[in-house]
Amino acid sequence: MSESIRATLDAQRTAFRVEGSPSPDVRLDRLTRLSKAVLQHEDALVEALYADFGGRSRFSSRTGDILGTVAAIDYTKANLVQWMKPVRVALPPEVEQQGTWAEVLFEPLGVVGAIVPWNGPVLLASIAAAGAFGAGNRVMLKLSEFAPQTAEALKVAFAEFFDRSELAVFTGDSSVAAEFSMQPFDHLLFTGSSVVGKRVMRAAAENLVPVTLEMGGKSPVVIGLSADRGNTANRIVIGKLASAGQVCVAPDYVLVPKGQTGQWIAAFQKAAEAIYPDLLRNEDYTAVIDHRNFARLRALLEDAKEKGATLHFHPDGASLETLGEKGRFPFVVLSGAKRDTRVMQEEIFGPLLPILEYENLSEALDEIRRNDHPLSAYYFGSNEAEQAEVVQSVATGSFVVNDVRCQLFYEALPFGGVGASGMGRYRGHEGFRTFSNAKTVLHQRASEGVLARSRPPFGEAANEAVRQRIDEAKAKVFGS
C-alpha cells in the first residue's frame, strides 16, 4: 500500500507541475464536480452512514453531510475569484513615493493530504477537498476504517467524477494511515484524537510537512445565574445529542452555580423527553459507532459511579444494568463526578453530560484551566460583563454565546483548535489561505541614485544620518 500511496502522490505532483497554477475556471469546475459527486450518490452515502453507525439519523446525514457539503462548496465558489486576487501591502510612504510597491500572491502548494475521521466522513472529506481545490491543489484522502461502507461509497462517488491525478481516496486500517502520514505532502490535514494527532505530527516532521491538526478536547459550558433555564437546557441537549455526542465540538461538561444541580438535571431531562421521548428507538437519534466505543462509554459511567457520582438516565428505566453492547446509548447526566474520574479526564464523545458546581465565576474559570485548551467553549446568560470575562478568559478555538455547536454551520468562520485541541485553521477563506503559499513580491522602482545612499562605501554624511536617526529613536522611546 505504501508504494501505491507514494506512486499516487508522485503522479499528482507531476500533473500539478505540468498544469501549473490552475485558472479560476479549472478550480470552479473541480468544485462543481465535487458537489456533483456527493449529490449524485446521495442515497448511497446516507445509507452507508446508517449502516456504519448501526443507525444514524438520515435527516441529519442529508442536512449535515449532503447539504452541508454543497453549502461549503458554494461558499468557496462564490468567493474564490476575490480570494485569488493579489493583496497590495502598504510600504512606508517615503518608499512608495519612490515608486516601490509590494503585493502578496496566493499560489497553490501542490498536493494536499487529509486524514478524515469516522464521525463525519462525507462532510469532512468534502470540506478538505473543497479547501484544497479552491487553493489550486490536488488532493489525497485517507478515510477511516471505522466507517468502511461510507469510505467505499465515497471512493466510488469521487472516482466517477475525478481522475486519481486530481483526487485519490485511500481506505484501510491504521497501518495505511501511518503510511499515509509519512508521505512528503505539501500540506497535511488531520482530524481525530490527540493521541493519533501526535503520531501524525511526528511522521510529518520527518519530511517537514506543514500540518493542520483538529483534535477536539473537553469543551466546557458555563451557565450563569442569568441564563434562561428552559432555552438553555433545550439548546444544550440538542447540541449534546446531535450524533449522540459524537461531534468534536459537542459540550463535554457543564458548570452551574452552586446549589442548582438538581434544577439543571430536571431541566435537561425535561428537554430530552420533549426532543426524544422514545430515545432508544428514535430514527432521528444516532447510534454509537461500534462495540468498542459503546464499551468505552459504559466504562466511563462505571468508573464515575464507583467513585461516587450519581447517574441520571433518559429514558426512565435505563441503567447500567440494562445497557446492551451496541446501538443507541441513553442520555446520562452525571452529578458529583470527581476530577479523578475518567469522564472528567477524557474527551467523552458520547451522550454523557457531567454537571459541576461553582461558587463564583473565578472558580468556574479555574476549573476550565485545569484541562488542556478545548476546541470550543460555551456560555449561557444575559450578563454582558460575565459573558465578556468568560470569553476573554478561556483559551479555545471557538466560542459560542447562548448556544452550542452552531459554529459549525457557517463556512465563513475559521475552524481549528489551540494547544492540545489542535493547530491551524481551515474552512472558507482560512482554508484557502492554509492551503496556499502566500508569496511576497516586492517591486523595486527606486532610482540608482536613491539606492546608492544605502550602499557602501559609507561616507561621513551617511554615518551622520544614521546617528541622527538613532538619536531620534532614543528620544521617542526614552523621552527627550
Buried (B, 14 or more C-beta within 10 A) or exposed (E): EEEEBBEBBEBBBEBBEEBEBBEBEBBBEBBBBBBBBBBBBBEBBBBBBBBBBBBBBBEBBBEBBBBBBBBBBBBBBEBBEEBBEEEEEEBEEEBEEBEBBBBBBBBBBBBBBBBBBBBBBBBBBBBBBBBBBBBBBBBBBBBBBBBBBBBBBBBBBBBEBBEBBBBBBBBBEEEBBBBBBBBBBBBBBBBBBBEBBEBBBEBBEEEEBBBBBBBBBBBBBBBBEEBEBEBBBBBBBBBBBBBBBBBBBBBBBBBBBEEBBEEBBBBBBBBBBEBBEEBBEBEEBBBBBBEEBBBBBBEBBBBBBEBEBBBBBBBEEBEEEEBEEBBBBBBBBBBBBEEEBBBBEBBBBBBBBBBBBBEEBEEBBEBBEEBBBBBBBBBBBEBEEBBEBBBEBBBBBBBBBBBBBBBBEEBEBBBBBBBBBBBBBBBBBBBBBBBBBEEEEEEEEBEEEBEEEEEEEEEEEBEEEEEEEEEEEEEEEEEE
